[in-house]
């Protein structure tokens, strides 16, 4: 646990998650941009495979009854099917659904979901980049498109639900560890999928 997070136990969970993962976020952001996913359709195909793996391993969490009780409306948010549709749009093979990740507890799962839902914010920038290679919310970049109600509204609702949970300090730490594990997974998968 890093010092910033330990020293600010009174912060709402969403702020603790952000403080605890900012460094990881920035490294993933740099890795993604460094892998030039929007340079060509060929490189975008690697990115879609990465997104397929990431959204695939967490897809089941969105249907989990306990998590839906903690976060009502969760089942409406997964983007895995949209990633599959993007692959089909581009005439790419859809890999088999990856083995689900098994976070160590429901609170750790909240951290994975924080990572995935937050990635929707940065997706605004990525979505614009896909236009350079002729893609949009109806072809190839469906999973990066904003919800008709806007990205900010959904994110604010998600954060409000997270911050309304009555968790112990240990459970909050589990959530932060879950988010760190999700960023680690994303980083490792990116390195595996993109050619060196
Ligand atoms: C080139 C790639 C990326 C860029 C440029 C980027 C950019 C951003 C930006 C600008 C925000 C803040 C938006 C706002 O506050 O309105 C953000 C938030 C966030 N992004 Fe990314 N992002 C990238 C990739 C990712 C990836 C791959 C993940 C997860 C696997 C991710 C997870 C998050 C999370 C969790 C937040 C919410 C932070 C918070 O608590 O406020 N991002 N991103």
Boltz pocket constraint, residues with backbone or C-beta under 6 A from the ligand:
constraints:
  - pocket:
      binder: B
      contacts: [[A, 14], [A, 17], [A, 18], [A, 25], [A, 28], [A, 29], [A, 30], [A, 32], [A, 33], [A, 114], [A, 115], [A, 116], [A, 117], [A, 118], [A, 119], [A, 120], [A, 121], [A, 122], [A, 123], [A, 125], [A, 126], [A, 182], [A, 183], [A, 186]]
      max_distance: 6.0
